[in-house]
Amino acid sequence: MRTTRISTAALLVVALVALVGCGDDDEPEADTTTSTTSTTVVESTTTTTPAGLEQPAIWPAEDVVFDQPEAAAEDFVREVLGVPPSLGAFQQGDARSGEMDVFATGEGEAPTSVVRSRLLLRQLGPDDGWFVIGAASDNASITTPDSATDVPAGPLTVSGRARGFEATVVVRAFVAGDADPELDRQITTGGALETPEPFTVDLDLADAPPGSTVALLVQGGTGLETDPGDFGAIPVVVEE
């Protein structure tokens, strides 16, 4: 009985092998198509992996990670504005964003209740680091170009409204996350009193790397070294 079962199984194996061989001879193109499709899917998955930040940000650089929004805001004020940080509490927006007020300082770096600008912060990148994506102020704003728009690597007209001590207004551009050296800086005039006035300058972005994010910053003078003055900032992206 055992010999009979083994012989039958052997015959079945031989039959199956023969059928598989016939299938290979009759349909060679089917296997080729399947193999090609599989390879294409693998390549597509590899090349579409996202990298970098989901949106333009002005501070810090993409490879710098701040775990807390306060740390990103303090670093921006200290490194970009060049003054000791005087900040309000973080105001949560959605789960990944929020705002922080930047206050004026008086004599002896004493904080005041005067809000110079409001920093817009958001968690970005694969490490969920905190970034400054802009700064908003009614007394210093950029209206042209639009925030996060593409701009040429060359002359760029920047306009808006601002005020400053003795009407002095400074407009500058730098690669996001690297404020020194600046790409360009222009001194112009705006409002001298409480009301901001229109300004227009031409900045040269010729030295900006193609595809890079550039921060545009307008800042009104105050006459005090420790006071940042009213300021606003937006990111733009240099065309490749």
Steps between C-alpha positions, in 0.01 A plus 500: 500500500777747584673428166179573309450844671857607421463408136175690466648813660799479271276485196308806618822698545615408149164609360510836676854568377390426148204735526719782634743447213219522248371821662845659468515414129149630427509830696854640514380863475284482815799433729701779335220751554460409865872540567512842332201628699652391829827679426319824412310506829819463704675781314202734541486442874869581536497824302191660653613501862442859628796700632559845649236734640134495400494877454746791490631622836736786582670364816694284584674304222334174394755282681462682833237357735346694788276281718315800647346803324651734759851385403441571130352843577783599735765393249333701223484820708857465622665398171290688243389813685813519712324585827430315826173303467199650677216263420145435608353159575455250219142510372396164361316494168437155358688194622815595307508881498473814711613861549723702731512877553832682489507797738695825490764556764578819683809633669712230658326228291189524716199345321204720418139430402552625142464217247744541211389197300346156525704196402315222317636157592434150371634146539654381174731235357556134580609584856202730577731789585361848568555766232420870463295520179438875511456814708192725492463863607254773408786750512750315279377273223596375154218498245706419189603229429255258655616270777640163383488601133770412243736786410789534254865480605568864425342842554182485707268791578379492861228735619277543800429736789718579801602763752820572688698748706556805280313305227792256462401157367741215420409224252727200469521153352689193620496128438262336747686388809815699416476874570872568453601590237186662367410478132411870493394791722336827408419800719190696408236719660153432633286668761668709768211511746225258602376423150702267272562633149566324167854399402653336193854367452683273257694211653756289314458125551760402238713315759212290631535128417236376253208338681593654834263674740582866560372712790387854424500722810381858546597672825439850631774673697448604863820677604557235772750218447298252707161571340425304180250758375188408307577222254339258258642207305395256230667210315538480123646222286767567237421345163720214380 
